[in-house]
Amino acid sequence: MVELALVFPLFVMVLFGIIALGIGVFYQQQLSNAAREAARYASIHSATAQCPTASKLDPASAPLSYPPGGCDRPAESWPKMTAAGRRLIFGLDPAAVNVAACWSGYRDDASNAIDAPPDELVANVGGTSITYQTTWAQCTIDGADPTSNPNAISCDGGLAATTIDQASDLSEGPGRPVANTVSAYACYVWNPPLAGFLLIPETVNLRAVVTEPIERQQ
């Protein structure tokens, strides 16, 4: 009885700690799946698709099949991309998972034009080779780079209004090479079981980010 009294509390603490940790790892995996599905949807349904998932910047020559602002637009928190990210979530409330995205690409240092090609030699009509001096312009969500500092991004339903996109439209024309990416961010505010026990916090913000290259459709 003495041995049981000494060991049983420790056993219970370790057991419930493992259970809470396992639930957290499972939820984190679900968020990673949500971010991956959202990024894939945005990548495939790009600016030249029939129903594009639009960035803050509209394509310069929008297809006639969708209105200005895009078909799946940030003003409406990307309903189609968000639904794609949430559709495979299991074990937690999909409606509680917030999804956002931002678009990155190259900028021409001389004209500051977006969707510029990477540094490369291009022969003009006169036969003179010129080099595009471009730099990579990374987008941000809630003032932070989602690819390097996702923990600085909040987790709420208003993330679409905080995105700053550096490259998303076709202002350089369809014949120019484009190297853009879309970064999807998914987050969930988790209230762990037995919060306060074993130093388990009251709430834990779980986050996941997946970046995909843009696919152009004709």
CYANA upper distance limits for C-alpha pairs under 8 A (distance plus 0.5 A):
  1 MET  CA      5 ALA  CA      6.57
  2 VAL  CA      6 LEU  CA      6.81
  3 GLU  CA      7 VAL  CA      6.55
  4 LEU  CA      8 PHE  CA      5.91
  5 ALA  CA      9 PRO  CA      7.61
  6 LEU  CA     10 LEU  CA      7.96
  7 VAL  CA     11 PHE  CA      6.63
  8 PHE  CA     12 VAL  CA      6.63
  9 PRO  CA     13 MET  CA      6.69
 10 LEU  CA     14 VAL  CA      6.74
 11 PHE  CA     15 LEU  CA      6.54
 12 VAL  CA     16 PHE  CA      6.60
 13 MET  CA     17 GLY  CA      6.48
 13 MET  CA    198 LEU  CA      7.52
 14 VAL  CA     18 ILE  CA      6.66
 15 LEU  CA     19 ILE  CA      6.86
 16 PHE  CA     20 ALA  CA      6.62
 17 GLY  CA     21 LEU  CA      6.61
 17 GLY  CA    198 LEU  CA      7.57
 18 ILE  CA     22 GLY  CA      6.50
 19 ILE  CA     23 ILE  CA      6.76
 20 ALA  CA     24 GLY  CA      6.79
 20 ALA  CA    192 PRO  CA      7.20
 20 ALA  CA    193 PRO  CA      7.10
 21 LEU  CA     25 VAL  CA      6.75
 22 GLY  CA     26 PHE  CA      6.67
 23 ILE  CA     27 TYR  CA      6.67
 24 GLY  CA     28 GLN  CA      6.62
 24 GLY  CA    192 PRO  CA      8.32
 25 VAL  CA     29 GLN  CA      6.78
 26 PHE  CA     30 GLN  CA      6.90
 27 TYR  CA     31 LEU  CA      6.83
 27 TYR  CA     91 GLY  CA      8.10
 27 TYR  CA     92 LEU  CA      7.94
 27 TYR  CA    206 LEU  CA      8.37
 28 GLN  CA     32 SER  CA      6.79
 28 GLN  CA    206 LEU  CA      6.80
 28 GLN  CA    207 ARG  CA      7.74
 28 GLN  CA    208 ALA  CA      7.94
 29 GLN  CA     33 ASN  CA      6.83
 30 GLN  CA     34 ALA  CA      6.77
 30 GLN  CA     89 ILE  CA      6.32
 30 GLN  CA     90 PHE  CA      7.42
 31 LEU  CA     35 ALA  CA      6.67
 31 LEU  CA     89 ILE  CA      8.20
 31 LEU  CA     97 VAL  CA      8.35
 31 LEU  CA    186 ALA  CA      6.51
 31 LEU  CA    187 CYS  CA      7.14
 31 LEU  CA    188 TYR  CA      8.06
 31 LEU  CA    206 LEU  CA      8.12
 31 LEU  CA    207 ARG  CA      7.29
 31 LEU  CA    208 ALA  CA      6.33
 32 SER  CA     36 ARG  CA      6.59
 32 SER  CA    186 ALA  CA      7.97
 32 SER  CA    207 ARG  CA      8.45
 32 SER  CA    208 ALA  CA      5.69
 32 SER  CA    209 VAL  CA      7.52
 32 SER  CA    210 VAL  CA      8.04
 33 ASN  CA     37 GLU  CA      6.64
 33 ASN  CA     85 GLY  CA      7.97
 33 ASN  CA     88 LEU  CA      8.01
 33 ASN  CA     89 ILE  CA      8.03
 34 ALA  CA     38 ALA  CA      6.64
 34 ALA  CA     84 ALA  CA      8.29
 34 ALA  CA     85 GLY  CA      4.72
 34 ALA  CA     86 ARG  CA      6.20
 34 ALA  CA     87 ARG  CA      8.38
 34 ALA  CA     88 LEU  CA      7.59
 34 ALA  CA     89 ILE  CA      7.22
 34 ALA  CA    186 ALA  CA      7.01
 35 ALA  CA     39 ALA  CA      6.54
 35 ALA  CA     85 GLY  CA      6.59
 35 ALA  CA     99 VAL  CA      7.90
 35 ALA  CA    184 ALA  CA      5.92
 35 ALA  CA    185 TYR  CA      6.14
 35 ALA  CA    186 ALA  CA      5.72
 35 ALA  CA    208 ALA  CA      6.72
 35 ALA  CA    209 VAL  CA      6.37
 35 ALA  CA    210 VAL  CA      6.18
 36 ARG  CA     40 ARG  CA      6.62
 36 ARG  CA     85 GLY  CA      7.78
 36 ARG  CA    184 ALA  CA      7.78
 36 ARG  CA    209 VAL  CA      8.22
 36 ARG  CA    210 VAL  CA      6.01
 36 ARG  CA    211 THR  CA      8.43
 37 GLU  CA     41 TYR  CA      6.63
 37 GLU  CA     84 ALA  CA      6.59
 37 GLU  CA     85 GLY  CA      5.34
 38 ALA  CA     42 ALA  CA      6.71
 38 ALA  CA     81 MET  CA      5.87
 38 ALA  CA     82 THR  CA      6.92
 38 ALA  CA     84 ALA  CA      6.23
 38 ALA  CA     85 GLY  CA      4.86
 38 ALA  CA     99 VAL  CA      8.21
 38 ALA  CA    184 ALA  CA      6.58
 39 ALA  CA     43 SER  CA      6.48
 39 ALA  CA    101 ALA  CA      8.18
 39 ALA  CA    182 VAL  CA      7.03
 39 ALA  CA    183 SER  CA      6.78
 39 ALA  CA    184 ALA  CA      5.43
 39 ALA  CA    210 VAL  CA      6.83
 39 ALA  CA    211 THR  CA      6.88
 39 ALA  CA    212 GLU  CA      6.49
 40 ARG  CA     44 ILE  CA      6.66
 40 ARG  CA    212 GLU  CA      7.13
 41 TYR  CA     45 HIS  CA      6.44
 41 TYR  CA     81 MET  CA      6.53
 41 TYR  CA     84 ALA  CA      7.27
 42 ALA  CA     46 SER  CA      6.57
 42 ALA  CA     52 PRO  CA      8.18
 42 ALA  CA     53 THR  CA      6.03
 42 ALA  CA     81 MET  CA      6.87
 42 ALA  CA    182 VAL  CA      7.58
 42 ALA  CA    214 ILE  CA      8.37
 43 SER  CA    181 THR  CA      8.22
 43 SER  CA    182 VAL  CA      7.05
 43 SER  CA    212 GLU  CA      6.80
 43 SER  CA    213 PRO  CA      6.84
 43 SER  CA    214 ILE  CA      5.14
 43 SER  CA    215 GLU  CA      6.10
 44 ILE  CA     49 ALA  CA      8.32
 44 ILE  CA    214 ILE  CA      7.42
 44 ILE  CA    215 GLU  CA      5.97
 44 ILE  CA    216 ARG  CA      7.98
 44 ILE  CA    217 GLN  CA      8.36
 45 HIS  CA     49 ALA  CA      5.86
 45 HIS  CA     50 GLN  CA      8.25
 45 HIS  CA     51 CYS  CA      7.13
 45 HIS  CA     52 PRO  CA      5.25
 45 HIS  CA     53 THR  CA      6.17
 45 HIS  CA    215 GLU  CA      8.24
 45 HIS  CA    217 GLN  CA      8.50
 46 SER  CA     52 PRO  CA      5.51
 46 SER  CA     53 THR  CA      6.42
 46 SER  CA     54 ALA  CA      7.71
 46 SER  CA    214 ILE  CA      7.08
 46 SER  CA    215 GLU  CA      6.90
 46 SER  CA    216 ARG  CA      6.70
 46 SER  CA    217 GLN  CA      7.76
 47 ALA  CA     52 PRO  CA      5.78
 47 ALA  CA     53 THR  CA      7.57
 47 ALA  CA     54 ALA  CA      7.11
 47 ALA  CA     59 PRO  CA      6.77
 47 ALA  CA     62 ALA  CA      8.27
 47 ALA  CA    168 SER  CA      8.09
 47 ALA  CA    169 ASP  CA      7.27
 47 ALA  CA    170 LEU  CA      8.30
 47 ALA  CA    216 ARG  CA      7.69
 48 THR  CA     52 PRO  CA      7.27
 48 THR  CA     62 ALA  CA      8.23
 48 THR  CA     63 PRO  CA      7.48
 48 THR  CA    216 ARG  CA      6.51
 48 THR  CA    217 GLN  CA      5.78
 48 THR  CA    218 GLN  CA      6.82
 49 ALA  CA    216 ARG  CA      7.96
 49 ALA  CA    217 GLN  CA      5.97
 49 ALA  CA    218 GLN  CA      7.65
 50 GLN  CA     63 PRO  CA      7.85
 50 GLN  CA     65 SER  CA      6.50
 50 GLN  CA     66 TYR  CA      7.68
 51 CYS  CA     65 SER  CA      7.75
 51 CYS  CA     66 TYR  CA      6.94
 51 CYS  CA     70 GLY  CA      7.87
 51 CYS  CA     71 CYS  CA      5.63
 51 CYS  CA     72 ASP  CA      7.43
 52 PRO  CA     70 GLY  CA      6.65
 52 PRO  CA     71 CYS  CA      6.11
 52 PRO  CA     72 ASP  CA      6.57
 53 THR  CA     70 GLY  CA      7.13
 53 THR  CA     71 CYS  CA      6.88
 53 THR  CA     72 ASP  CA      4.97
 53 THR  CA     73 ARG  CA      6.64
 53 THR  CA     78 TRP  CA      7.47
 53 THR  CA     80 LYS  CA      8.24
 53 THR  CA     81 MET  CA      7.46
 54 ALA  CA     58 ASP  CA      7.27
 54 ALA  CA     69 GLY  CA      7.43
 54 ALA  CA     70 GLY  CA      5.59
 54 ALA  CA     71 CYS  CA      7.48
 54 ALA  CA     72 ASP  CA      6.37
 54 ALA  CA     73 ARG  CA      5.62
 54 ALA  CA     74 PRO  CA      7.39
 54 ALA  CA    168 SER  CA      8.43
 55 SER  CA     73 ARG  CA      7.39
 55 SER  CA     74 PRO  CA      7.06
 55 SER  CA    102 CYS  CA      7.33
 55 SER  CA    103 TRP  CA      7.29
 55 SER  CA    165 ASP  CA      7.46
 55 SER  CA    168 SER  CA      6.62
 56 LYS  CA     69 GLY  CA      8.49
 56 LYS  CA     74 PRO  CA      7.30
 56 LYS  CA    163 THR  CA      8.32
 56 LYS  CA    164 ILE  CA      7.94
 56 LYS  CA    165 ASP  CA      6.83
 56 LYS  CA    168 SER  CA      8.29
 57 LEU  CA    165 ASP  CA      7.82
 57 LEU  CA    167 ALA  CA      8.12
 57 LEU  CA    168 SER  CA      6.41
 57 LEU  CA    169 ASP  CA      6.45
 58 ASP  CA     62 ALA  CA      7.83
 58 ASP  CA     68 PRO  CA      7.64
 58 ASP  CA     69 GLY  CA      6.60
 58 ASP  CA     70 GLY  CA      7.50
 58 ASP  CA    168 SER  CA      7.77
 58 ASP  CA    169 ASP  CA      6.06
 59 PRO  CA    168 SER  CA      7.73
 59 PRO  CA    169 ASP  CA      4.54
 59 PRO  CA    170 LEU  CA      5.58
 59 PRO  CA    171 SER  CA      7.29
 60 ALA  CA    169 ASP  CA      6.69
 60 ALA  CA    170 LEU  CA      5.92
 60 ALA  CA    171 SER  CA      5.61
 61 SER  CA    170 LEU  CA      7.68
 61 SER  CA    171 SER  CA      8.46
 62 ALA  CA     66 TYR  CA      7.96
 62 ALA  CA     67 PRO  CA      8.43
 62 ALA  CA     68 PRO  CA      7.76
 66 TYR  CA     70 GLY  CA      6.59
 66 TYR  CA     71 CYS  CA      6.10
 67 PRO  CA     71 CYS  CA      7.21
 69 GLY  CA     73 ARG  CA      6.60
 72 ASP  CA     76 GLU  CA      8.08
 72 ASP  CA     78 TRP  CA      5.54
 72 ASP  CA     79 PRO  CA      6.84
 72 ASP  CA     80 LYS  CA      6.52
 72 ASP  CA     81 MET  CA      7.75
 73 ARG  CA     77 SER  CA      7.06
 73 ARG  CA     78 TRP  CA      5.54
 73 ARG  CA     79 PRO  CA      8.22
 74 PRO  CA     78 TRP  CA      5.62
 74 PRO  CA    160 ALA  CA      6.03
 74 PRO  CA    161 ALA  CA      7.95
 75 ALA  CA    160 ALA  CA      7.57
 75 ALA  CA    161 ALA  CA      7.99
 77 SER  CA     82 THR  CA      8.05
 77 SER  CA    100 ALA  CA      7.84
 77 SER  CA    158 GLY  CA      8.41
 77 SER  CA    160 ALA  CA      6.16
 78 TRP  CA     82 THR  CA      6.34
 78 TRP  CA    100 ALA  CA      8.24
 79 PRO  CA     83 ALA  CA      6.46
 80 LYS  CA     84 ALA  CA      6.68
 81 MET  CA     85 GLY  CA      6.77
 82 THR  CA     86 ARG  CA      6.69
 82 THR  CA     98 ASN  CA      8.35
 82 THR  CA     99 VAL  CA      6.23
 82 THR  CA    100 ALA  CA      8.15
 83 ALA  CA     87 ARG  CA      6.38
 84 ALA  CA     88 LEU  CA      8.42
 85 GLY  CA     89 ILE  CA      8.37
 85 GLY  CA     99 VAL  CA      7.87
 86 ARG  CA     94 PRO  CA      5.96
 86 ARG  CA     95 ALA  CA      8.16
 86 ARG  CA     97 VAL  CA      7.75
 87 ARG  CA     94 PRO  CA      8.04
 89 ILE  CA     93 ASP  CA      8.39
 89 ILE  CA     94 PRO  CA      6.61
 90 PHE  CA     94 PRO  CA      8.37
 93 ASP  CA     97 VAL  CA      7.68
 96 ALA  CA    188 TYR  CA      6.92
 96 ALA  CA    189 VAL  CA      8.24
 97 VAL  CA    186 ALA  CA      7.14
 97 VAL  CA    187 CYS  CA      6.21
 97 VAL  CA    188 TYR  CA      5.47
 97 VAL  CA    189 VAL  CA      8.49
 98 ASN  CA    155 CYS  CA      7.27
 98 ASN  CA    156 ASP  CA      6.94
 98 ASN  CA    157 GLY  CA      6.55
 98 ASN  CA    186 ALA  CA      6.12
 98 ASN  CA    187 CYS  CA      5.90
 98 ASN  CA    188 TYR  CA      7.03
 99 VAL  CA    159 LEU  CA      8.39
 99 VAL  CA    184 ALA  CA      7.65
 99 VAL  CA    185 TYR  CA      6.16
 99 VAL  CA    186 ALA  CA      5.08
 99 VAL  CA    187 CYS  CA      7.27
100 ALA  CA    141 ILE  CA      8.49
100 ALA  CA    159 LEU  CA      6.66
100 ALA  CA    160 ALA  CA      6.43
100 ALA  CA    184 ALA  CA      6.36
100 ALA  CA    185 TYR  CA      5.72
100 ALA  CA    186 ALA  CA      7.13
101 ALA  CA    141 ILE  CA      8.10
101 ALA  CA    160 ALA  CA      8.04
101 ALA  CA    163 THR  CA      8.00
101 ALA  CA    182 VAL  CA      7.22
101 ALA  CA    183 SER  CA      5.93
101 ALA  CA    184 ALA  CA      4.81
101 ALA  CA    185 TYR  CA      6.34
102 CYS  CA    139 CYS  CA      6.33
102 CYS  CA    140 THR  CA      7.15
102 CYS  CA    141 ILE  CA      7.38
102 CYS  CA    163 THR  CA      6.64
102 CYS  CA    164 ILE  CA      7.45
102 CYS  CA    165 ASP  CA      6.11
102 CYS  CA    182 VAL  CA      6.25
102 CYS  CA    183 SER  CA      6.01
102 CYS  CA    184 ALA  CA      7.33
103 TRP  CA    138 GLN  CA      8.19
103 TRP  CA    139 CYS  CA      6.26
103 TRP  CA    165 ASP  CA      5.66
103 TRP  CA    166 GLN  CA      6.86
103 TRP  CA    167 ALA  CA      6.26
103 TRP  CA    168 SER  CA      6.34
103 TRP  CA    180 ASN  CA      7.51
103 TRP  CA    181 THR  CA      6.26
103 TRP  CA    182 VAL  CA      4.99
103 TRP  CA    183 SER  CA      6.90
104 SER  CA    136 TRP  CA      8.19
104 SER  CA    137 ALA  CA      6.39
104 SER  CA    138 GLN  CA      5.43
104 SER  CA    139 CYS  CA      5.59
104 SER  CA    165 ASP  CA      6.81
104 SER  CA    166 GLN  CA      5.72
104 SER  CA    167 ALA  CA      5.46
104 SER  CA    168 SER  CA      7.55
104 SER  CA    180 ASN  CA      6.07
104 SER  CA    181 THR  CA      5.84
104 SER  CA    182 VAL  CA      6.87
104 SER  CA    183 SER  CA      8.49
105 GLY  CA    114 ILE  CA      7.66
105 GLY  CA    115 ASP  CA      6.53
105 GLY  CA    116 ALA  CA      8.24
105 GLY  CA    136 TRP  CA      6.30
105 GLY  CA    137 ALA  CA      5.98
105 GLY  CA    138 GLN  CA      7.26
105 GLY  CA    166 GLN  CA      6.86
105 GLY  CA    167 ALA  CA      5.35
105 GLY  CA    168 SER  CA      8.00
105 GLY  CA    178 VAL  CA      8.41
105 GLY  CA    179 ALA  CA      6.45
105 GLY  CA    180 ASN  CA      4.83
105 GLY  CA    181 THR  CA      6.92
106 TYR  CA    114 ILE  CA      6.73
106 TYR  CA    115 ASP  CA      6.10
106 TYR  CA    116 ALA  CA      5.78
106 TYR  CA    117 PRO  CA      6.96
106 TYR  CA    118 PRO  CA      6.97
106 TYR  CA    134 THR  CA      6.59
106 TYR  CA    135 THR  CA      5.97
106 TYR  CA    136 TRP  CA      4.99
106 TYR  CA    137 ALA  CA      6.13
106 TYR  CA    167 ALA  CA      7.55
106 TYR  CA    179 ALA  CA      7.35
106 TYR  CA    180 ASN  CA      7.71
107 ARG  CA    112 ASN  CA      6.18
107 ARG  CA    113 ALA  CA      6.08
107 ARG  CA    114 ILE  CA      5.19
107 ARG  CA    115 ASP  CA      6.74
107 ARG  CA    116 ALA  CA      5.78
107 ARG  CA    117 PRO  CA      8.39
107 ARG  CA    134 THR  CA      5.82
107 ARG  CA    135 THR  CA      5.99
107 ARG  CA    136 TRP  CA      6.87
107 ARG  CA    137 ALA  CA      6.89
107 ARG  CA    167 ALA  CA      8.35
108 ASP  CA    112 ASN  CA      5.35
108 ASP  CA    113 ALA  CA      5.71
108 ASP  CA    114 ILE  CA      7.09
108 ASP  CA    116 ALA  CA      5.97
108 ASP  CA    117 PRO  CA      8.34
108 ASP  CA    132 TYR  CA      7.43
108 ASP  CA    133 GLN  CA      6.67
108 ASP  CA    134 THR  CA      5.09
108 ASP  CA    135 THR  CA      7.37
109 ASP  CA    113 ALA  CA      8.23
109 ASP  CA    133 GLN  CA      6.32
109 ASP  CA    134 THR  CA      5.83
109 ASP  CA    135 THR  CA      7.32
110 ALA  CA    133 GLN  CA      7.87
113 ALA  CA    171 SER  CA      8.23
113 ALA  CA    172 GLU  CA      8.01
114 ILE  CA    166 GLN  CA      7.53
114 ILE  CA    167 ALA  CA      5.92
114 ILE  CA    168 SER  CA      8.30
114 ILE  CA    169 ASP  CA      8.26
114 ILE  CA    171 SER  CA      7.57
114 ILE  CA    172 GLU  CA      7.86
115 ASP  CA    167 ALA  CA      6.22
115 ASP  CA    168 SER  CA      7.59
115 ASP  CA    169 ASP  CA      7.53
115 ASP  CA    170 LEU  CA      7.25
115 ASP  CA    171 SER  CA      7.54
115 ASP  CA    172 GLU  CA      6.81
115 ASP  CA    178 VAL  CA      6.15
115 ASP  CA    179 ALA  CA      7.59
115 ASP  CA    180 ASN  CA      7.64
116 ALA  CA    134 THR  CA      7.49
116 ALA  CA    172 GLU  CA      7.38
116 ALA  CA    176 ARG  CA      8.13
116 ALA  CA    177 PRO  CA      7.84
116 ALA  CA    178 VAL  CA      6.93
116 ALA  CA    179 ALA  CA      8.37
117 PRO  CA    132 TYR  CA      7.73
117 PRO  CA    134 THR  CA      7.73
117 PRO  CA    176 ARG  CA      7.61
117 PRO  CA    177 PRO  CA      5.87
117 PRO  CA    178 VAL  CA      6.07
117 PRO  CA    179 ALA  CA      7.12
118 PRO  CA    132 TYR  CA      7.54
118 PRO  CA    133 GLN  CA      8.17
118 PRO  CA    134 THR  CA      6.38
118 PRO  CA    135 THR  CA      8.05
118 PRO  CA    179 ALA  CA      7.82
119 ASP  CA    131 THR  CA      6.89
119 ASP  CA    132 TYR  CA      5.60
119 ASP  CA    133 GLN  CA      6.06
119 ASP  CA    134 THR  CA      6.26
120 GLU  CA    131 THR  CA      6.02
120 GLU  CA    132 TYR  CA      6.48
121 LEU  CA    129 SER  CA      6.50
121 LEU  CA    130 ILE  CA      6.04
121 LEU  CA    131 THR  CA      5.16
121 LEU  CA    132 TYR  CA      7.49
122 VAL  CA    129 SER  CA      5.89
122 VAL  CA    130 ILE  CA      5.96
122 VAL  CA    131 THR  CA      6.87
122 VAL  CA    132 TYR  CA      8.36
123 ALA  CA    127 GLY  CA      6.08
123 ALA  CA    128 THR  CA      6.04
123 ALA  CA    129 SER  CA      4.79
123 ALA  CA    130 ILE  CA      6.89
124 ASN  CA    128 THR  CA      6.14
124 ASN  CA    129 SER  CA      6.80
124 ASN  CA    130 ILE  CA      7.93
137 ALA  CA    166 GLN  CA      6.24
137 ALA  CA    167 ALA  CA      7.98
138 GLN  CA    145 ASP  CA      7.63
138 GLN  CA    165 ASP  CA      8.24
138 GLN  CA    166 GLN  CA      6.87
139 CYS  CA    145 ASP  CA      6.98
139 CYS  CA    163 THR  CA      7.94
139 CYS  CA    164 ILE  CA      6.15
139 CYS  CA    165 ASP  CA      5.30
139 CYS  CA    166 GLN  CA      5.92
139 CYS  CA    167 ALA  CA      8.44
140 THR  CA    144 ALA  CA      5.54
140 THR  CA    145 ASP  CA      5.14
140 THR  CA    146 PRO  CA      6.87
140 THR  CA    163 THR  CA      6.19
140 THR  CA    164 ILE  CA      5.78
140 THR  CA    165 ASP  CA      7.29
141 ILE  CA    145 ASP  CA      6.96
141 ILE  CA    146 PRO  CA      6.96
141 ILE  CA    153 ILE  CA      7.17
141 ILE  CA    159 LEU  CA      7.52
141 ILE  CA    160 ALA  CA      8.49
141 ILE  CA    162 THR  CA      6.13
141 ILE  CA    163 THR  CA      4.87
141 ILE  CA    164 ILE  CA      6.97
142 ASP  CA    152 ALA  CA      8.40
142 ASP  CA    153 ILE  CA      6.04
142 ASP  CA    154 SER  CA      7.45
142 ASP  CA    159 LEU  CA      7.20
142 ASP  CA    162 THR  CA      5.27
142 ASP  CA    163 THR  CA      6.66
143 GLY  CA    153 ILE  CA      7.98
143 GLY  CA    162 THR  CA      7.64
143 GLY  CA    163 THR  CA      8.08
143 GLY  CA    164 ILE  CA      8.40
144 ALA  CA    149 ASN  CA      6.75
144 ALA  CA    150 PRO  CA      7.50
144 ALA  CA    152 ALA  CA      6.67
144 ALA  CA    153 ILE  CA      6.78
145 ASP  CA    149 ASN  CA      6.04
145 ASP  CA    150 PRO  CA      7.24
146 PRO  CA    150 PRO  CA      5.03
146 PRO  CA    153 ILE  CA      7.99
146 PRO  CA    183 SER  CA      7.73
146 PRO  CA    185 TYR  CA      7.58
146 PRO  CA    209 VAL  CA      7.09
147 THR  CA    183 SER  CA      7.90
147 THR  CA    209 VAL  CA      7.14
147 THR  CA    210 VAL  CA      8.35
147 THR  CA    211 THR  CA      8.14
149 ASN  CA    153 ILE  CA      8.21
150 PRO  CA    207 ARG  CA      7.51
150 PRO  CA    208 ALA  CA      8.09
150 PRO  CA    209 VAL  CA      7.78
151 ASN  CA    207 ARG  CA      7.75
154 SER  CA    159 LEU  CA      8.31
155 CYS  CA    159 LEU  CA      8.06
155 CYS  CA    187 CYS  CA      6.31
155 CYS  CA    188 TYR  CA      7.22
155 CYS  CA    189 VAL  CA      7.54
155 CYS  CA    205 ASN  CA      7.68
158 GLY  CA    162 THR  CA      7.82
159 LEU  CA    163 THR  CA      7.34
167 ALA  CA    180 ASN  CA      7.25
168 SER  CA    180 ASN  CA      7.69
170 LEU  CA    174 PRO  CA      6.98
172 GLU  CA    176 ARG  CA      6.81
179 ALA  CA    213 PRO  CA      8.10
179 ALA  CA    214 ILE  CA      8.05
180 ASN  CA    213 PRO  CA      6.67
180 ASN  CA    214 ILE  CA      6.18
181 THR  CA    211 THR  CA      7.15
181 THR  CA    212 GLU  CA      6.10
181 THR  CA    213 PRO  CA      4.80
181 THR  CA    214 ILE  CA      5.72
182 VAL  CA    211 THR  CA      6.12
182 VAL  CA    212 GLU  CA      6.01
182 VAL  CA    213 PRO  CA      6.83
182 VAL  CA    214 ILE  CA      7.04
183 SER  CA    209 VAL  CA      7.18
183 SER  CA    210 VAL  CA      6.17
183 SER  CA    211 THR  CA      4.67
183 SER  CA    212 GLU  CA      6.98
184 ALA  CA    209 VAL  CA      6.12
184 ALA  CA    210 VAL  CA      5.93
184 ALA  CA    211 THR  CA      6.78
185 TYR  CA    207 ARG  CA      7.77
185 TYR  CA    208 ALA  CA      6.33
185 TYR  CA    209 VAL  CA      5.11
185 TYR  CA    210 VAL  CA      7.33
186 ALA  CA    207 ARG  CA      6.27
186 ALA  CA    208 ALA  CA      5.81
186 ALA  CA    209 VAL  CA      7.01
187 CYS  CA    205 ASN  CA      7.42
187 CYS  CA    206 LEU  CA      5.95
187 CYS  CA    207 ARG  CA      4.84
187 CYS  CA    208 ALA  CA      6.91
188 TYR  CA    205 ASN  CA      6.39
188 TYR  CA    206 LEU  CA      5.71
188 TYR  CA    207 ARG  CA      7.15
189 VAL  CA    203 THR  CA      7.07
189 VAL  CA    204 VAL  CA      6.33
189 VAL  CA    205 ASN  CA      5.15
189 VAL  CA    206 LEU  CA      6.78
190 TRP  CA    203 THR  CA      6.05
190 TRP  CA    204 VAL  CA      5.60
190 TRP  CA    205 ASN  CA      6.69
190 TRP  CA    206 LEU  CA      7.53
191 ASN  CA    195 ALA  CA      7.85
191 ASN  CA    202 GLU  CA      6.48
191 ASN  CA    203 THR  CA      5.17
191 ASN  CA    204 VAL  CA      6.95
192 PRO  CA    200 ILE  CA      7.82
192 PRO  CA    201 PRO  CA      7.94
192 PRO  CA    202 GLU  CA      7.23
192 PRO  CA    203 THR  CA      7.09
192 PRO  CA    204 VAL  CA      7.87
194 LEU  CA    200 ILE  CA      7.71
195 ALA  CA    199 LEU  CA      8.11
195 ALA  CA    200 ILE  CA      5.53
195 ALA  CA    201 PRO  CA      6.06
195 ALA  CA    202 GLU  CA      5.54
195 ALA  CA    203 THR  CA      8.40
196 GLY  CA    200 ILE  CA      5.52
196 GLY  CA    201 PRO  CA      6.31
196 GLY  CA    202 GLU  CA      6.98
